[in-house]
Amino acid sequence: MAESKFVKANEKIAEAVVGGYKKIEDGVVGGYKKIEEGVVSGFGKLTDKFVSELLTHEGESVEEAKARLAAKEAKRHEAARAEAEKRAAAHPTPAGLSGDIARASVKASKNAGKRP
């Protein structure tokens, strides 16, 4: 009988602790979400204003300007990737050469302080 009273009391304490933790967790997470939404919203407004004032062409909407800029950026990345592939094809690295260079560099650094 006494053991069951302790078990019941322990369960009530556990429920109270868990309930208090959940309330704190919900408050913290809710606060974080509000801050995050505010920051994201503010950033969106700031970028829209920037694009509107500085990057739109005559008669172009902010959304159209953002789409145009994104397409231009994607084209620039594609050209850079193609150029890198072209350079790599023009100057292939023999298999194992980079490993040989690394080993030689480690060996030279180990021997740097030694006298011949």
Residue pairs with C-beta under 8 A, 6 or more apart in sequence:
48 62
51 62
51 65
51 66
51 69
52 62
52 65
55 65
55 69
56 62
56 64
56 65
57 65
60 68
